Amino acid sequence: MGRRSKLWQTSRFVFARVGVRPEHCAPSLGREATGGTLCRPSPGAILSLIKNLPFEWLVGIRYTRAGKRSGRNSFISFISLISMAGIGLGVAALIVVLSVMNGFQKEVRDRMLSVLPHIEVFDASGAMHDWQAVAKQTFQNPEVLGAAPYVSGQGMMTRDDNLRGVMVRGVLPEEERKVSDVAGQIKQGSFDSLKPGEFNIVIGGELARGMRVGLGDKVTLIVPQGQVTPAGVLPRLKQFTVTGIFEAGHYEFDSSLAFIDIKDAETLFRMDAPTGVRLRIRDMLQAPEVTQQLAHTLTGDLYLRDWSQQNSNWFAAVKTEKRMMFIILALIIAVAAFNLVSTLVMTVTDKQADIAILRTLGASPGSIMKIFVIQGALVGLIGTAAGVGLGVLVALNIDVLVPAIEHAFHVQFLPKSIYVISELPSELIWSDVTTIGGLAVVLAFLATLYPSWSAARVKPAEALRYE
């Protein structure tokens, strides 16, 4: 009986040092020396749950927060709080930055696809004589919403001393509305003014400013399909009247794209049929898959190309930029996570006596290691959860926060006179949030391994020599 009483008093001493009540720990340590009955836990559902946790969890949780009497414990907990805040800020910053990059990518992509088709189908010979039959075949795929013929070619536009290279696109105005939004982007004039034989032209706003033309002005198109004369090959020239100006919001198209009637384009480029058919589908992100499906169902010597292939260089550059930004900002999380190493090393050094007493009571090295893994993992989990909450909150409300900051400090981050996109867009992708949160938790866990292994190697006799 005296031996059990001594063991009980020792256990109460060590758990008092770590701030854990013994009746919440291992049942074998919760028997009174005199009666041999289990100590009753504190009332309440929370305490009832806590008493069933292994003692490693209770000690690890206790080490995470500051003690009431020890200033050293308060300092260690302050370092833990700094590590937690660093992880949280790193996670939040990464979520917000990637959301803004996703928003810019979506905004530019939508503006590009307001002019570009989702899918292009063109004949290998360069002319599609029965485009109606091809369009009818494409509608057999339920994802296809619209189809329109087109003629595409390059040329030079001149007026007075101004000369610009342009991409000329011949369209049917009534059919073009089914595959693009150009008709809704007309700022001056009308898209319906494109009629066969009248040789009218609709150009981009930047091109109009560069050529110094307005509605009703004449411009001359020069195309390479020339005429052979005794003096040599002369390029074909045709005068057009500007009857419309559009603003797509994308400089490349606003400065180099021109629309004319499809019959006028066939006459200009000496073609007897459209180049091909442009398609709009239900979900533009499914364009590569739909292109593969159409390639197996369409008959004839046809080529297909989706919008991602037309702008592959731009999308590859954006993807690379996003990946590099992820790596750079992930270093913030890594620094905060590795700061956790110093916190745990200080904790292990300060708690060597406690570790030694736990070892003498029968705790295994694995249990000691688990205590400090739990402590570090809790810091990482709490910091990650706070960072995810803050990052998601800012990303979802960035359209409100940025104008408020601009109004408060009288600044403008994206002036309309310089940038086409004058508002900061944001698109939160939950897969990015999951990846960032998982990365932060993994880094925090890795940061606990060395200090925990060091704690498990503490020798009780050496640790208690000067206690």
Secondary structure, DSSP 8 states (H G I E B T S, - for coil): -HHHHHHHHHHHHHHHHHT--GGGS-GGG-B-TTT--B----SSHHHHHHTTS-HHHHHHHHHHS--SS-HHHHHHHHHHHHHHHHHHHHHHHHHHHHHHHHHHHHHHHHHHHTTS-SEEEEETTS--TTHHHHHHHHTTSTTEEEEEEEEEEEEEEEETTEEEEEEEEEE-HHHHTTT-SGGGGEEEE-GGG--TTT-EEEEEHHHHHHHT--TT-EEEEEEEEEEEETTEEEEEEEEEEEEEEE--S-HHHHTTEEEEEHHHHHHHTT-SS-SEEEEEES-GGGHHHHHHHHHHH--SSEEEEEHHHHTHHHHHHHHHHHHHHHHHHHHHHHHHHHHHHHHHHHHHHHTHHHHHHHHHTT--HHHHHHHHHHHHHHHHHHHHHHHHHHHHHHHHTHHHHHHHHHHHHT--SS-TTT-S--S------HHHHHHHHHHHHHHHHHHHHHHHHHHHT--HHHHTTT-
